[in-house]
Amino acid sequence: MTLEVGVKDQVRKFYEAVGWQQIGKGLYQNARYEDLRPVSREYLHRCHLRVAHYLPAEGEYLLDAGSGPIQYPEYLEYSRGFRYRVCLDISRLALTEARERLGAHGLCVLGDVARLPFDTGAFAGLVSLHTIHHLPADEHEVAVRGFYRSLQSGGRAVVVYSWGERSGLMRLAAPLMRLASGVRRLFRRLRGSLPQAKGPGEAERLLAQPGTYTFRHDYEWFQRTLGDLAGFEIRVWRSVSTEFLRAFIHPKLLGGPLLKLLYRLEERLPHFLGRHGQYPMVLFQKDGPSRVNGRGRGE
């Protein structure tokens, strides 16, 4: 078995057995990697919708490469103006869930994002969210160039990625995050408010499972390897990690206003925070200009 097949089979099995299993109504095990507290809700909502600013407003087909089950309601907005949303995923379970959410609007295809089974120029738009880093390192370029090939002339794409531990901003914040988390645990212990251990229910079992394979290239790799694509641009999707949100953002400590300020800062410094923050958006446009202009937006 080759490395590529072994990695992809591992990822598929993880999402079939763990990642796309529901731990609550409409809530998947994979959501443990997100901060779903009410204090962060508006900020995350706006980050999810940020993707739509860089996609075409309408068209025949939108490709969702590595669609998963269409995990969050905001994801539905990306294809609102399209006739069909084509969901491609390696997981049958993900596609079953996606079909339930999309109905006749969705066309589901079992396949590999690094080997797209579609004609050149098939799509007016493309989105790929938190997917590429699950591929073997040497297939990231293959996948993104395949995305570009699949776009029709003028078609636009958004690939949401993560720098992981390569994020300069999060590396700087790491000692403070550890300190803040330790202080919070100590405060809860002193108040006697540490959560009680739960019984070995199915949801708890799923949440305790380790994650699956990931590999993340850095900013320089993307610029060097994919910077020749028309309209290539890296902007911020979200500048801070889930760990950062949980450590520093709390409703009694001006968490809501701080996140509003952070979002405005991301809008003002999209390229700087796209390079140094946690989650970038990689944008490109088939046969497009040197920069992708957001729908109704500009700098």
C-alpha positions as CSV (number, residue, x, y, z in Angstrom):
1,M,0.0,0.0,0.0
2,T,1.5,3.4,-1.0
3,L,1.8,6.2,1.5
4,E,-0.9,8.3,-0.3
5,V,-3.4,5.4,-0.2
6,G,-2.6,4.6,3.4
7,V,-3.1,8.3,4.5
8,K,-6.3,8.7,2.6
9,D,-7.7,5.5,3.9
10,Q,-6.9,6.5,7.4
11,V,-8.6,9.9,6.9
12,R,-11.7,8.3,5.4
13,K,-12.0,5.7,8.2
14,F,-11.6,8.4,10.8
15,Y,-14.4,10.6,9.4
16,E,-16.7,7.6,8.8
17,A,-16.2,6.2,12.3
18,V,-15.6,9.4,14.4
19,G,-15.4,12.8,12.7
20,W,-18.8,12.9,11.1
21,Q,-20.6,11.0,13.8
22,Q,-23.2,13.2,15.5
23,I,-22.8,13.9,19.3
24,G,-26.0,16.0,19.4
25,K,-28.6,17.1,17.0
26,G,-26.8,18.6,14.0
27,L,-23.5,18.6,16.0
28,Y,-20.6,16.5,14.8
29,Q,-17.6,15.1,16.7
30,N,-15.4,17.3,14.5
31,A,-17.0,20.4,16.1
32,R,-14.7,19.8,19.1
33,Y,-12.1,21.8,17.1
34,E,-14.3,24.9,17.1
35,D,-15.3,27.3,19.8
36,L,-19.1,27.0,19.9
37,R,-19.7,29.2,23.0
38,P,-22.2,32.0,22.6
39,V,-19.5,34.7,23.2
40,S,-17.7,33.6,20.0
41,R,-20.8,32.9,17.9
42,E,-21.1,36.2,16.0
43,Y,-17.4,36.4,15.2
44,L,-17.4,32.8,13.8
45,H,-20.5,33.5,11.9
46,R,-18.9,36.5,10.2
47,C,-15.7,34.5,9.4
48,H,-17.8,31.8,7.8
49,L,-19.6,34.3,5.7
50,R,-16.3,36.0,4.7
51,V,-15.8,33.1,2.3
52,A,-18.9,34.2,0.2
53,H,-17.4,37.6,-0.5
54,Y,-14.8,36.0,-2.8
55,L,-17.1,33.6,-4.6
56,P,-19.2,34.3,-7.6
57,A,-22.7,35.5,-6.7
58,E,-24.3,33.0,-9.1
59,G,-23.7,30.3,-11.7
60,E,-24.6,26.8,-12.8
61,Y,-22.2,24.7,-10.6
62,L,-20.3,25.4,-7.5
63,L,-17.8,22.6,-6.5
64,D,-17.4,22.0,-2.7
65,A,-14.2,20.0,-2.6
66,G,-14.1,18.0,0.6
67,S,-17.6,19.1,1.5
68,G,-18.1,17.1,4.6
69,P,-21.7,17.1,5.7
70,I,-22.2,20.9,5.2
71,Q,-21.4,21.2,8.8
72,Y,-22.5,24.8,9.6
73,P,-25.6,26.7,8.4
74,E,-23.4,29.5,6.9
75,Y,-21.9,27.0,4.5
76,L,-25.3,26.9,2.7
77,E,-24.9,30.5,1.7
78,Y,-21.9,29.8,-0.6
79,S,-24.1,28.1,-3.2
80,R,-27.3,30.1,-2.7
81,G,-27.2,31.7,-6.2
82,F,-26.0,28.5,-8.0
83,R,-28.3,26.0,-9.6
84,Y,-26.3,23.1,-8.2
85,R,-23.7,22.5,-5.5
86,V,-21.5,19.6,-6.3
87,C,-20.2,18.0,-3.1
88,L,-17.1,15.9,-3.5
89,D,-15.9,13.9,-0.5
90,I,-14.0,10.7,0.4
91,S,-16.6,9.8,3.0
92,R,-19.9,8.2,2.1
93,L,-21.3,9.3,5.5
94,A,-20.5,12.9,4.8
95,L,-22.2,12.8,1.5
96,T,-25.3,11.2,2.9
97,E,-25.5,14.0,5.5
98,A,-24.8,16.7,2.8
99,R,-27.6,15.3,0.6
100,E,-30.1,15.6,3.5
101,R,-29.2,19.3,3.9
102,L,-29.1,20.2,0.2
103,G,-31.9,18.2,-1.3
104,A,-32.2,18.6,-5.0
105,H,-29.8,21.5,-4.9
106,G,-26.9,19.1,-4.1
107,L,-25.1,16.6,-6.4
108,C,-22.9,14.2,-4.4
109,V,-19.8,12.6,-5.8
110,L,-17.6,10.1,-3.9
111,G,-14.0,10.9,-4.8
112,D,-10.5,12.3,-4.1
113,V,-9.9,16.1,-4.0
114,A,-6.4,15.5,-5.5
115,R,-7.9,13.6,-8.5
116,L,-11.0,15.5,-9.5
117,P,-13.3,13.4,-11.8
118,F,-14.6,16.5,-13.6
119,D,-14.0,18.2,-17.0
120,T,-11.8,21.2,-17.4
121,G,-13.8,24.4,-16.9
122,A,-16.8,22.7,-15.3
123,F,-17.4,25.1,-12.4
124,A,-18.2,28.8,-12.0
125,G,-17.0,28.7,-8.4
126,L,-15.2,26.4,-6.0
127,V,-14.8,26.2,-2.2
128,S,-12.6,23.9,-0.2
129,L,-12.7,24.2,3.6
130,H,-10.1,22.7,6.0
131,T,-9.5,19.8,3.6
132,I,-6.2,20.1,1.8
133,H,-4.1,19.6,5.0
134,H,-5.5,16.1,5.2
135,L,-3.7,15.1,2.0
136,P,-0.1,13.8,1.8
137,A,2.3,16.8,1.6
138,D,3.2,16.2,-2.0
139,E,-0.4,16.3,-3.1
140,H,-1.3,19.8,-1.9
141,E,0.0,21.4,-5.1
142,V,-1.7,18.7,-7.3
143,A,-5.0,19.4,-5.5
144,V,-5.0,23.2,-5.9
145,R,-3.9,23.0,-9.5
146,G,-6.7,20.6,-10.1
147,F,-9.1,23.1,-8.6
148,Y,-7.8,25.8,-10.9
149,R,-8.2,23.5,-13.9
150,S,-11.8,22.7,-13.0
151,L,-12.8,26.4,-13.1
152,Q,-14.4,28.0,-16.1
153,S,-12.9,31.2,-17.4
154,G,-13.6,33.9,-14.8
155,G,-14.4,31.3,-12.2
156,R,-13.2,32.0,-8.6
157,A,-12.1,29.7,-5.8
158,V,-11.6,30.0,-2.1
159,V,-9.4,27.4,-0.2
160,V,-9.5,27.8,3.6
161,Y,-6.2,26.4,5.0
162,S,-4.4,26.4,8.4
163,W,-0.8,27.3,9.1
164,G,-1.1,25.2,12.3
165,E,2.0,25.6,14.4
166,R,3.6,27.7,11.6
167,S,1.3,30.7,12.5
168,G,3.7,33.4,13.8
169,L,0.9,35.2,15.6
170,M,-0.2,32.1,17.5
171,R,3.4,31.1,18.3
172,L,3.8,34.5,20.0
173,A,0.6,34.0,21.9
174,A,1.3,30.4,22.9
175,P,2.9,31.1,26.4
176,L,0.1,33.5,27.3
177,M,-2.5,30.9,26.2
178,R,-0.9,28.3,28.4
179,L,-0.8,30.8,31.3
180,A,-4.4,31.9,30.8
181,S,-5.7,28.3,30.6
182,G,-3.8,27.4,33.8
183,V,-5.2,30.4,35.7
184,R,-8.7,29.5,34.5
185,R,-8.4,25.9,35.7
186,L,-7.0,27.1,39.1
187,F,-9.9,29.5,39.5
188,R,-12.4,26.8,38.8
189,R,-10.7,24.5,41.2
190,L,-10.8,27.1,44.0
191,R,-14.4,27.7,43.3
192,G,-15.1,24.0,43.3
193,S,-16.6,24.3,39.8
194,L,-14.5,21.9,37.8
195,P,-16.8,19.9,35.5
196,Q,-17.7,16.5,36.9
197,A,-16.4,13.4,35.0
198,K,-19.1,12.0,32.8
199,G,-19.9,8.4,32.3
200,P,-18.6,6.5,29.3
201,G,-21.5,7.6,27.0
202,E,-21.1,7.5,23.2
203,A,-20.7,11.2,22.8
204,E,-17.9,11.3,25.4
205,R,-16.2,8.3,23.8
206,L,-16.2,10.1,20.4
207,L,-14.9,13.3,21.8
208,A,-12.0,11.5,23.4
209,Q,-10.8,10.0,20.1
210,P,-7.5,11.4,18.7
211,G,-7.6,13.2,15.4
212,T,-6.4,12.1,12.0
213,Y,-3.5,12.8,9.7
214,T,-2.7,16.4,8.8
215,F,0.2,18.2,7.1
216,R,0.5,22.0,6.7
217,H,2.9,23.8,4.4
218,D,3.9,27.4,5.2
219,Y,3.2,30.8,3.5
220,E,6.4,30.8,1.6
221,W,5.6,27.3,0.1
222,F,2.3,28.6,-1.2
223,Q,3.9,31.7,-2.7
224,R,6.7,29.8,-4.3
225,T,4.7,26.8,-5.5
226,L,1.3,28.3,-6.5
227,G,1.9,32.0,-6.8
228,D,1.8,31.7,-10.7
229,L,-1.9,30.9,-10.6
230,A,-4.0,33.8,-12.0
231,G,-5.6,35.9,-9.3
232,F,-3.5,34.2,-6.6
233,E,-3.9,35.9,-3.3
234,I,-3.7,35.0,0.4
235,R,-6.0,36.8,2.8
236,V,-7.1,36.1,6.3
237,W,-10.1,33.8,7.0
238,R,-9.6,33.9,10.8
239,S,-6.5,35.1,12.6
240,V,-6.8,33.3,15.9
241,S,-7.1,29.6,16.9
242,T,-9.8,27.9,18.9
243,E,-7.3,27.6,21.7
244,F,-6.8,31.4,21.7
245,L,-10.6,32.0,21.8
246,R,-11.1,29.7,24.7
247,A,-8.1,31.1,26.6
248,F,-8.8,34.9,26.2
249,I,-12.4,35.5,25.1
250,H,-15.0,35.4,27.9
251,P,-18.3,37.2,28.2
252,K,-17.4,38.8,31.6
253,L,-14.1,40.1,30.2
254,L,-15.4,42.1,27.2
255,G,-15.2,39.0,25.0
256,G,-17.9,40.2,22.5
257,P,-16.4,43.7,22.0
258,L,-12.9,42.3,21.6
259,L,-14.0,40.0,18.9
260,K,-15.8,42.8,17.0
261,L,-12.5,44.7,17.2
262,L,-10.5,41.7,16.0
263,Y,-12.9,41.3,13.0
264,R,-12.4,44.9,12.0
265,L,-8.7,44.5,12.3
266,E,-8.8,41.5,10.0
267,E,-10.7,43.5,7.5
268,R,-8.1,46.3,7.6
269,L,-5.1,44.0,7.5
270,P,-6.2,41.0,5.5
271,H,-2.9,40.2,3.9
272,F,-0.7,40.6,7.0
273,L,-3.1,38.5,9.1
274,G,-3.5,36.0,6.3
275,R,0.2,35.5,6.4
276,H,0.8,35.5,10.2
277,G,-2.6,34.5,11.6
278,Q,-4.0,31.0,12.0
279,Y,-6.3,30.4,9.1
280,P,-5.7,31.9,5.6
281,M,-7.9,31.9,2.6
282,V,-6.1,31.0,-0.6
283,L,-7.9,32.8,-3.5
284,F,-7.5,32.5,-7.3
285,Q,-9.5,33.2,-10.4
286,K,-9.3,31.4,-13.7
287,D,-7.8,33.6,-16.4
288,G,-8.2,36.4,-13.9
289,P,-6.3,39.6,-12.9
290,S,-3.3,39.6,-10.6
291,R,-5.6,40.0,-7.6
292,V,-9.1,38.6,-6.8
293,N,-11.5,41.4,-6.1
294,G,-14.1,40.5,-3.5
295,R,-17.7,40.6,-4.6
296,G,-18.7,44.2,-3.9
297,R,-15.6,44.8,-1.9
298,G,-12.2,46.3,-2.4
299,E,-9.1,47.6,-0.6
